[in-house]
Amino acid sequence: ESEEEDDLQIFVPEEIGQLFFFISVPLCAVSFCYFITNPKKGVNELLLICLSATDIIICMYLIGAFKAIRESYFYDQCMARIYDNICFFSTFVTCLICVVRAIAVAFPFYRVKAKFII
């Protein structure tokens, strides 16, 4: 195997992946369901819906839910790229939540518009 192939693979011990899955997925699912059914959908709620959905996908990847259909090098490379992008998106959404909350603390009467974020 070349050096490039090693950089693209994601190694997570199976026990840690299972722990993440069994703790995080139910919590993220409850959070996702709560914010989806919440009639008040402001910027924070929309961002938390995105964050919950991406965290569920990340946990599924860590448990190896997609491992059963792994058959080719091309598939492994695609999954590694998708995983990287989902992790980046999750981090980006977390940063947006922090920015919106910081604005709310600094300017308590200012309402951040969803158009500004999206």
Contacts in CASP RR format, 6 or more apart in sequence:
PFRMAT RR
TARGET T0000
AUTHOR 0000-0000-0000
METHOD contacts of the structure
MODEL  1
ESEEEDDLQIFVPEEIGQLFFFISVPLCAVSFCYFITNPKKGVNELLLIC
LSATDIIICMYLIGAFKAIRESYFYDQCMARIYDNICFFSTFVTCLICVV
RAIAVAFPFYRVKAKFII
8 76 0 8 1.000
8 77 0 8 1.000
8 80 0 8 1.000
9 76 0 8 1.000
9 80 0 8 1.000
10 61 0 8 1.000
10 80 0 8 1.000
10 83 0 8 1.000
12 62 0 8 1.000
16 62 0 8 1.000
17 59 0 8 1.000
17 62 0 8 1.000
17 63 0 8 1.000
17 64 0 8 1.000
18 63 0 8 1.000
20 59 0 8 1.000
20 62 0 8 1.000
20 63 0 8 1.000
21 59 0 8 1.000
21 60 0 8 1.000
21 62 0 8 1.000
21 63 0 8 1.000
24 55 0 8 1.000
24 56 0 8 1.000
24 59 0 8 1.000
25 56 0 8 1.000
25 59 0 8 1.000
25 60 0 8 1.000
28 52 0 8 1.000
28 53 0 8 1.000
28 55 0 8 1.000
28 56 0 8 1.000
28 59 0 8 1.000
29 52 0 8 1.000
29 56 0 8 1.000
31 48 0 8 1.000
31 52 0 8 1.000
32 49 0 8 1.000
32 52 0 8 1.000
32 53 0 8 1.000
32 56 0 8 1.000
35 41 0 8 1.000
35 45 0 8 1.000
35 48 0 8 1.000
35 49 0 8 1.000
35 52 0 8 1.000
36 49 0 8 1.000
38 45 0 8 1.000
42 114 0 8 1.000
43 100 0 8 1.000
43 112 0 8 1.000
43 113 0 8 1.000
43 114 0 8 1.000
43 117 0 8 1.000
44 97 0 8 1.000
44 100 0 8 1.000
44 101 0 8 1.000
46 114 0 8 1.000
46 117 0 8 1.000
47 93 0 8 1.000
47 96 0 8 1.000
47 97 0 8 1.000
47 100 0 8 1.000
47 117 0 8 1.000
48 97 0 8 1.000
50 89 0 8 1.000
50 93 0 8 1.000
51 90 0 8 1.000
51 93 0 8 1.000
51 94 0 8 1.000
51 97 0 8 1.000
54 86 0 8 1.000
54 89 0 8 1.000
54 90 0 8 1.000
54 93 0 8 1.000
55 90 0 8 1.000
57 86 0 8 1.000
58 83 0 8 1.000
58 86 0 8 1.000
58 87 0 8 1.000
58 90 0 8 1.000
60 66 0 8 1.000
61 79 0 8 1.000
61 83 0 8 1.000
61 86 0 8 1.000
66 79 0 8 1.000
69 75 0 8 1.000
70 76 0 8 1.000
70 79 0 8 1.000
96 117 0 8 1.000
100 112 0 8 1.000
100 117 0 8 1.000
103 110 0 8 1.000
103 112 0 8 1.000
104 110 0 8 1.000
104 112 0 8 1.000
END
